[in-house]
Amino acid sequence: MLFSTTTVLSAMLVMAPLAQAHMYMIKPAPYGAPDKAPLLENGSNFPCKNVAYTGVPATEWTVGSNGSFELFGSAVHGGGSCQISVTTDKAPTKASKWKVIHSFEGGCPVPPSDGGNKKDGENSNAPFPFLIPPELLDGEYTMAWTWMNKVGNREAYMGCAPVKVSGSNSSDKAAYEGLPNMAIANIAGVGSGNCKSPPGHDYTFANPGKYVTRSNVVSTGPWAELCGGAPSGGAPASGGGNTAAPPAAPANPGTPAPANPAPANPGVPSQAPPAASAPAVSAPAGAVTSTTRTFVTVTAPAGPAPSSKKDAQTPPAAKPTTPASQAPVAAPPAAPSQAPAAPGTGAGAACSPDGSLVCSPDGKQFAICNWGKAVFQDVAAGTSCQNNKIVKRADYASKLQRVYV
């Protein structure tokens, strides 16, 4: 049967609104045709919607550098929470073991200021940055983006892509195996998916891992644990917690939160034991709080300035609340006396360009440059920050020896 050009164009116009009905991942280059639909509630197309794992070149990831993912679509469903996970299986099945390398709690995707959906054609494709963590070993992986939406039907979304990791210089699998497992809700028979996420909430994860970004835009919150219960990890109290002006057209919705605190648009952890509160630091409108479970909380700039004065709000220096039933809060580590004044304190040191990895002079701290500011944190044990990369200390020592001998 032959179709006229007019018929084909008409069909495309009719289908255009449907193409934006939900959200799907466009970067890293995903497997399969663009598919906006959520996973089937019965779990029959988990994982990755049963796509063919072929025909897509692997995205290159270098340990210690910045990665990111991008989404497309206007139906952001008020945001929600996402995770980035990997598996060593090149053609994942229900039996595959997914390991979380970064959690985005709230504001994923970034919602409009009214907390609903974006306008037709106003696609949410700003990048969500994260650190390629040192726990990954060299090799080929399948990466997954998963999203549990805030408003609308109780659903879970997923997109998968091939990635190739290099630069780890390690063969120790213990750190990789120690990463948390993927959290899934609203999908029967899959992991934690037998639970239903509470509607109308942004979600904390029971075990988000060390690398977490929590949203603090004005439309974020109230908070709840993904599978119900009180929010973990010192989530802001119901009502959104610390508020700040939402990004008018966010160009940088997230920043990774590695080894200690760190990062940007959406970020604070949610795992037991809860993170200890650190003294509040002032941040411009659009700021977010980012932290790791076992250390300290910091606030870093994370979004573009509001488009109008009426949108701007001054974020109160409110401390996040922690349920009394949780484990005792650990005291934050003391700042190293030898550290320069900027790292780990204040509103951050000046830096450029945005998204770059910045090292402290002694190599013991690092930061991701976010809106011209770098809030430093300690590197992981056994590593050093040199030449804008995270390297093993042994490797760096050998380089120094070659230089000075």
C-alpha positions, 0 to 999 in steps of 0.5 A: 500500500502506498501513502501520500506525503500528506498522509505520512505528515498528517500521521506524524503530526498526530503522533507528535504529542504522544512522542512527548507524553512521557520521558526517555533518555537520549544520552548516553546513546540508548538501545532501542527506538525512542520509547516514552512509556513506563515499564509494564507494571507486571515487570514483563519488559524489565529490564530495559523494555526488552530492547535488542542490545545491538546497533549502538556504539558504547559511550566512553567513560573514564574513571574520575572524569565527569559523565552525564545523562540527558532526558527528552520530553515535557511530561516530567510528572512533577519530578521524582527521583532517579538512579544511574546504575550499571551491570557487567551484563552486555544483554541484561536479564531479570537475573542481572545485578545492577549496581548504583553509581549515582542517586538523584533524589528529587528534581529528576527530571527537573520540574517547572515551578508549579510542580506539574508538567512542562509545556508542550515542546518545552523539553527537559534535556538539560544534562544531569552530571555525575562522577564516574566513580573509582569503584568501576573497573575497566570494561564494558557495561550496560548503564541504566537510568531509572525514574520513579515519578512524583505525580500521576500513575505509580510508574517506573521508567527505564532506559539503557545504554552501552558504556565502556569504562577505562582508566580505573587501573584496578582489578579489585572487585570488592569496591564494585560489589559494595555499591548498592543495588538498584531500587525499583518501585511499582513493578511487580516481582522486580527487586524492591518493586513490589512496593508502591511509591507514595504519590505526590512525593520526592523520594529518598532511597534506603541505600543511595550509595556515596554519590548522591545529589538532592534537589532543593528547588522550590517545587521539590518535596514533600519527601518520603522513602521510596517504599513508604515511611519517613524520609531517610538521611536527614531529608527536609521536612514535609513541604519542600525543606529549604526552598530556592528559586527554581532554574528558569531553564536549567542548563546544569540540573545536577552535580555529582556527590562523590567520596565526601559531600559534593555537588549540585542540582538536586542532592542529599543522601538517604541511607542509614546511618543518617548523615551528620549535619554541617553548619549551613552555608549561604548559597544563591537562589537555585542552590541545592544541598548535596551530601554523602551518607556517612560524612557531612552536608554542604550547600552548593550553587546549582541552577541558573539565576531566576528569570524574574525577581518574583521567582527569587527567594532567599533559602532559609538556613534550615537544618534537615530533620532526622527521625528520632528512631534512626541511628545516632548521627555521626559527628562531621570530620574535622577540616584538615589543618593543612588544607587551603582556606577555600576547600571544604568551607564557605561558598566555594572557591572560584573556578572554570569551566563549569563541569570540570574537575578541580584539584586542591594544591595538595591533591587530597581534595577535589570538587566539580566546578558548578556555576563558577564555584568549587566546594571541595571534599576529600578524595577516596582513600588510596587516591589523589587528585592530580591534573584534574583527574582522580588517580591512585596514590601509588600511581602518582607517587611513581610519577613523582619518583620518575620526575625527581630521581 
